[in-house]
Amino acid sequence: MAEFNPQDFLDLTKCTDKDQIKELSERIYASVDTNENGTLELDEMIVMMKKMACCYAEKCGKPEPTDEQAETVAKRAL
């Protein structure tokens, strides 16, 4: 199983090709659903949100988010 890549998510937000959207969505889901139970759980979402936030922070020259901040965003997303 591949590790979640924030760039896949960024690519998905700009994508207009239906086949590519399907491919990226499936790849992202598979990389986030680490226990492969077909449901995104809070702990899986926290890992994804932390990686996304770290990616954005790096691009913007900002400090990385705390685990608590990532958990707050993941809870809101769910």
Contact map, one row per residue, 1 for C-alpha under 8 A:
111000000000000000000000000001100100000000000000000000000000000000000000000000
111100000000000000000000000001100000000000000000000000000000000000000000000000
111110000000000000000000000000110000000000000000000000000000000000000000000000
011111000000000000000000000100110000000000000001001000000000000000000000000000
001111111000000000000000000100000000000000000000001000000000000000000000000000
000111111100000000000000000000000000000000000000001100100000000000000000000000
000011111110000000000000000000000000000000000000000000000000000000000000000000
000011111111000000000001000100000000000000000000000000000000000000000000000000
000011111111100000000001000100000000000000000000000000000000000000000000000000
000001111111110000000000000000000000000000000000000000000000000000000000000000
000000111111111000000000000000000000000000000000000000000000000000000000000000
000000011111111000001001100000000000000000000000000000000000000000000000000000
000000001111111000000000000000000000000000000000000000000000000000000000000000
000000000111111100000000000000000000000000000000000000000000000000000000000000
000000000011111110011000000000000000000000000000000000000000000000000000000000
000000000000011111011000000000000000000000000000000000000000000000000000000000
000000000000001111111000000000000000000000000000000000000000000000000000000000
000000000000000111111100000000000000000000000000000000000000000000000000000000
000000000000000011111110000000000000000000000000000000000000000000000000000000
000000000000001111111111000000000000000000000000000000000000000000000000000000
000000000001001111111111100000000000000000000000000000000000000000000000000000
000000000000000001111111110000000000000000000000000000000000000000000000000000
000000000000000000111111111000000000000000000000000000000000000000000000000000
000000011001000000011111111100000000000000000000000000000000000000000000000000
000000000001000000001111111110000000000000000000000000000000000000000000000000
000000000000000000000111111111000000000000000000000000000000000000000000000000
000000000000000000000011111111100000000000000000000000000000000000000000000000
000110011000000000000001111111110000000000000000000000000000000000000000000000
000000000000000000000000111111111000000000000000000000000000000000000000000000
110000000000000000000000011111111101000000000000000000000000000000000000000000
111100000000000000000000001111111100000000000000000000000000000000000000000000
001100000000000000000000000111111100000100011001000000000000000000000000000000
000000000000000000000000000011111111111110010000000000000000000000000000000000
100000000000000000000000000001111111000000010000000000000000000000000000000000
000000000000000000000000000000001111100000000000000000000000000000000000000000
000000000000000000000000000001001111111000000000000000000000000000000000000000
000000000000000000000000000000001011111000000000000000000000000000000000000000
000000000000000000000000000000001001111100000000000000000000000000000000000000
000000000000000000000000000000001001111110000000000000000000000000000000000000
000000000000000000000000000000011000011111011000000000000000000000000000000000
000000000000000000000000000000001000001111111000000000000000000000000000000000
000000000000000000000000000000000000000111111100000000000000000000000000011001
000000000000000000000000000000000000000011111110000000000000000000000000000000
000000000000000000000000000000011100000111111111000000000000000000000000000000
000000000000000000000000000000010000000111111111100000000000000000000000010000
000000000000000000000000000000000000000001111111110000000000000000100110110000
000000000000000000000000000000000000000000111111111000000000000000000100000000
000100000000000000000000000000010000000000011111111100000000000000000000000000
000000000000000000000000000000000000000000001111111110000000000000000110110000
000000000000000000000000000000000000000000000111111111000000000010100100000000
000111000000000000000000000000000000000000000011111111100000000000000000000000
000001000000000000000000000000000000000000000001111111110000000000000000000000
000000000000000000000000000000000000000000000000111111111000000110000100000000
000000000000000000000000000000000000000000000000011111111100000110000000000000
000001000000000000000000000000000000000000000000001111111110000000000000000000
000000000000000000000000000000000000000000000000000111111111000000000000000000
000000000000000000000000000000000000000000000000000011111111111110000000000000
000000000000000000000000000000000000000000000000000001111111111100000000000000
000000000000000000000000000000000000000000000000000000111111110000000000000000
000000000000000000000000000000000000000000000000000000011111110000000000000000
000000000000000000000000000000000000000000000000000000001111111000000000000000
000000000000000000000000000000000000000000000000000000001111111100000000000000
000000000000000000000000000000000000000000000000000000001100111110000000000000
000000000000000000000000000000000000000000000000000011001100011111000000000000
000000000000000000000000000000000000000000000000010011001000001111101100000000
000000000000000000000000000000000000000000000000000000000000000111111100000000
000000000000000000000000000000000000000000000100010000000000000011111110000000
000000000000000000000000000000000000000000000000000000000000000001111111000000
000000000000000000000000000000000000000000000000000000000000000011111111100000
000000000000000000000000000000000000000000000110110010000000000011111111110000
000000000000000000000000000000000000000000000100100000000000000000111111111000
000000000000000000000000000000000000000000000000000000000000000000011111111100
000000000000000000000000000000000000000000000100100000000000000000001111111110
000000000000000000000000000000000000000001001100100000000000000000000111111111
000000000000000000000000000000000000000001000000000000000000000000000011111111
000000000000000000000000000000000000000000000000000000000000000000000001111111
000000000000000000000000000000000000000000000000000000000000000000000000111111
000000000000000000000000000000000000000001000000000000000000000000000000011111
